[in-house]
Amino acid sequence: MKLQLNVPGISCGGCVSTVTQAIKAVDANASVQGDPKTKTVLVETESPESAIKAAIAKAGYPAS
C-alpha cells in the first residue's frame, strides 16, 4: 500500500532519517521518501497505516 503522510515536524535530513528508521523498524522492506520542504513522507509498505503512524509518532514526529 502507498501512503502519503503529512509530518509537520520534519525539517531536515536528520529528521527524515529518524522517521525512515522508525518505519523500517515496523517494515524492513518499506520504501520511504521524506521531503522536509513539503513536510511529507511517502511510504510503500505492507504494514497497516496505523502501525506506520504509531512508529513515526513514537519517534517524535506525529503524522496525519
N, C-alpha and C positions, 0 to 999 in steps of 0.2 A: 504494500500500500504506500502511496505517496502522500506526504503531509507537508503543508507549508505552515509553519508556526511563526507567530509574532513573538519575539523575545526582546522586550524593550531594554533589558539590562545589558545586552552585549554592546560593547563599544570599541573593541579592539580584537586583534588576532588571538590574544591570550584568552579572552572570553570565549571566542569561537572554539578554541582548543579544549577548554574546560567543558563546554557543552557537548562537543563531539565525544570526548572521553566518557561523559555520563551516558550518552546514548549508546555508545559501543559496549558499555558495561551491561546494558539490557539486551542488545542485539549486536553481537560482534560482526555480523555481516551487513549491518546497516550502511547505507550510503548517506553521508552527511555533508551538506554545503551550507556554511553560515556566511552572512553578509552583515558586518557591523554598520555599514552605511544605511541599509534599509531596515536593520533590526529584525531580519528574518532568518529562519533556518529551514532548509529543505531537507526532508528525510525520506528515504525509501527504506522501508522496514517490513518485517513480518510480524513485529510486535504490535500490540494494541496501542492506539493513540494515547490512552490514559496512562499506560506504563511509560511511554516516552516522555509525556508531560511531567509525570511524577519524578522521573530521573533528572530532568532538567531543573525542576523546582528544588530538588534535594541538593543540586549543585549550586543553588543560589540564584537561579535565573528563571523565575516563573514565566511560563509560556501560555499563549492563548491561540 
